[in-house]
Amino acid sequence: MALASKLKMENIGSLTTAAFYGIAGIVFLVLMSLSGFPPHVALLGVVSVVAAYGLFMKRKWANYLVAILFFVATTFSLYTLYFVIATDALATASMIAYVVLTWIFTIYIFKTRGSKEP
């Protein structure tokens, strides 16, 4: 029996999307403690974890959090890229991957969930 059917998810894409936001939130919360507790990283981590919960439980308000995270994550990533693109290759690669995955999963959420919910 597939993992998605055990968790009562309609497809593996929904599970992957919830996992992305959950993992990204946990990573931001870990990075927060390693970088001197900046509040914007903590806020991004907490909102990502809450969005992952909402997506996993199929709550209507999760779409709003995903939309908010789209704009906040894009702004945060592009701002960080502006300052570290020439100095830190790992940070540059991770920010590019994060912003691209955020765009992909946001588009996926609004294409699949937008038509099913009122």
C-alpha positions as a Markdown table, in Angstrom:
| # | Residue | x | y | z |
|---|---|---|---|---|
| 1 | Met | 0.0 | 0.0 | 0.0 |
| 2 | Ala | 1.4 | 3.4 | -1.0 |
| 3 | Leu | 2.3 | 6.0 | 1.6 |
| 4 | Ala | -0.1 | 8.5 | 0.1 |
| 5 | Ser | -3.0 | 6.2 | 0.3 |
| 6 | Lys | -2.2 | 5.3 | 3.9 |
| 7 | Leu | -2.2 | 9.1 | 4.7 |
| 8 | Lys | -5.4 | 9.6 | 2.7 |
| 9 | Met | -3.8 | 12.1 | 0.4 |
| 10 | Glu | -5.4 | 12.3 | -3.1 |
| 11 | Asn | -2.0 | 12.2 | -4.8 |
| 12 | Ile | 1.7 | 12.2 | -4.1 |
| 13 | Gly | 2.0 | 15.9 | -5.2 |
| 14 | Ser | 0.0 | 17.1 | -2.2 |
| 15 | Leu | 2.1 | 15.1 | 0.2 |
| 16 | Thr | 5.3 | 16.4 | -1.5 |
| 17 | Thr | 4.1 | 20.0 | -1.2 |
| 18 | Ala | 3.2 | 19.6 | 2.5 |
| 19 | Ala | 6.6 | 17.9 | 3.1 |
| 20 | Phe | 8.5 | 20.8 | 1.3 |
| 21 | Tyr | 6.9 | 23.5 | 3.5 |
| 22 | Gly | 7.4 | 21.4 | 6.6 |
| 23 | Ile | 11.1 | 20.7 | 5.9 |
| 24 | Ala | 11.7 | 24.3 | 4.8 |
| 25 | Gly | 10.2 | 25.5 | 8.1 |
| 26 | Ile | 12.3 | 23.1 | 10.2 |
| 27 | Val | 15.4 | 24.1 | 8.3 |
| 28 | Phe | 14.6 | 27.8 | 8.9 |
| 29 | Leu | 14.0 | 27.2 | 12.6 |
| 30 | Val | 17.4 | 25.3 | 12.9 |
| 31 | Leu | 19.2 | 28.1 | 11.0 |
| 32 | Met | 17.6 | 30.7 | 13.3 |
| 33 | Ser | 19.4 | 29.3 | 16.3 |
| 34 | Leu | 22.7 | 29.0 | 14.3 |
| 35 | Ser | 22.6 | 32.6 | 13.1 |
| 36 | Gly | 21.9 | 34.6 | 16.2 |
| 37 | Phe | 18.1 | 34.4 | 16.4 |
| 38 | Pro | 16.9 | 36.8 | 13.6 |
| 39 | Pro | 13.2 | 37.2 | 13.9 |
| 40 | His | 12.5 | 37.2 | 10.2 |
| 41 | Val | 13.9 | 33.7 | 9.8 |
| 42 | Ala | 11.9 | 32.5 | 12.8 |
| 43 | Leu | 8.7 | 34.0 | 11.4 |
| 44 | Leu | 9.4 | 32.3 | 8.0 |
| 45 | Gly | 10.0 | 29.0 | 9.7 |
| 46 | Val | 6.9 | 29.1 | 11.9 |
| 47 | Val | 4.6 | 30.1 | 9.0 |
| 48 | Ser | 6.1 | 27.4 | 6.8 |
| 49 | Val | 5.4 | 24.7 | 9.4 |
| 50 | Val | 1.9 | 26.0 | 10.0 |
| 51 | Ala | 1.3 | 26.0 | 6.2 |
| 52 | Ala | 2.6 | 22.4 | 6.0 |
| 53 | Tyr | 0.1 | 21.4 | 8.7 |
| 54 | Gly | -2.7 | 23.2 | 6.9 |
| 55 | Leu | -1.8 | 21.6 | 3.5 |
| 56 | Phe | -1.6 | 18.2 | 5.1 |
| 57 | Met | -4.9 | 18.5 | 6.8 |
| 58 | Lys | -6.5 | 20.1 | 3.7 |
| 59 | Arg | -7.5 | 23.3 | 5.5 |
| 60 | Lys | -8.9 | 26.2 | 3.4 |
| 61 | Trp | -6.7 | 28.8 | 5.1 |
| 62 | Ala | -3.5 | 27.0 | 4.0 |
| 63 | Asn | -3.9 | 28.6 | 0.5 |
| 64 | Tyr | -3.7 | 32.0 | 2.1 |
| 65 | Leu | -0.5 | 31.1 | 4.0 |
| 66 | Val | 1.0 | 29.6 | 0.8 |
| 67 | Ala | 0.3 | 32.9 | -1.0 |
| 68 | Ile | 1.8 | 34.9 | 1.8 |
| 69 | Leu | 4.8 | 32.6 | 1.9 |
| 70 | Phe | 5.2 | 33.0 | -1.9 |
| 71 | Phe | 5.8 | 36.7 | -1.6 |
| 72 | Val | 7.8 | 36.6 | 1.7 |
| 73 | Ala | 10.0 | 33.7 | 0.5 |
| 74 | Thr | 10.7 | 35.4 | -2.8 |
| 75 | Thr | 11.6 | 38.7 | -1.2 |
| 76 | Phe | 13.7 | 37.0 | 1.5 |
| 77 | Ser | 15.5 | 34.8 | -1.1 |
| 78 | Leu | 16.2 | 37.6 | -3.6 |
| 79 | Tyr | 17.4 | 40.0 | -0.8 |
| 80 | Thr | 19.7 | 37.3 | 0.5 |
| 81 | Leu | 21.0 | 36.5 | -3.0 |
| 82 | Tyr | 21.8 | 40.1 | -3.6 |
| 83 | Phe | 24.2 | 40.2 | -0.7 |
| 84 | Val | 25.8 | 36.7 | -0.9 |
| 85 | Ile | 25.8 | 35.8 | -4.6 |
| 86 | Ala | 29.5 | 36.6 | -5.0 |
| 87 | Thr | 30.8 | 35.5 | -1.6 |
| 88 | Asp | 29.1 | 32.2 | -0.6 |
| 89 | Ala | 28.3 | 29.5 | -3.2 |
| 90 | Leu | 26.4 | 27.2 | -0.8 |
| 91 | Ala | 24.1 | 30.0 | 0.3 |
| 92 | Thr | 23.6 | 31.1 | -3.2 |
| 93 | Ala | 22.7 | 27.6 | -4.4 |
| 94 | Ser | 20.3 | 27.0 | -1.5 |
| 95 | Met | 18.5 | 30.3 | -1.9 |
| 96 | Ile | 18.1 | 29.7 | -5.7 |
| 97 | Ala | 16.8 | 26.2 | -5.0 |
| 98 | Tyr | 14.4 | 27.5 | -2.2 |
| 99 | Val | 12.9 | 30.2 | -4.3 |
| 100 | Val | 12.5 | 28.0 | -7.4 |
| 101 | Leu | 10.8 | 25.2 | -5.3 |
| 102 | Thr | 8.6 | 27.8 | -3.6 |
| 103 | Trp | 7.4 | 29.0 | -7.0 |
| 104 | Ile | 6.8 | 25.5 | -8.3 |
| 105 | Phe | 4.9 | 24.3 | -5.2 |
| 106 | Thr | 2.8 | 27.5 | -5.1 |
| 107 | Ile | 1.8 | 27.1 | -8.7 |
| 108 | Tyr | 1.0 | 23.5 | -8.0 |
| 109 | Ile | -1.2 | 24.3 | -5.0 |
| 110 | Phe | -3.2 | 27.0 | -6.8 |
| 111 | Lys | -3.7 | 24.8 | -9.9 |
| 112 | Thr | -4.9 | 21.8 | -8.0 |
| 113 | Arg | -6.6 | 23.1 | -4.9 |
| 114 | Gly | -8.0 | 26.3 | -6.4 |
| 115 | Ser | -10.5 | 24.4 | -8.5 |
| 116 | Lys | -11.7 | 22.0 | -5.8 |
| 117 | Glu | -12.4 | 24.4 | -2.9 |
| 118 | Pro | -15.2 | 27.0 | -3.0 |
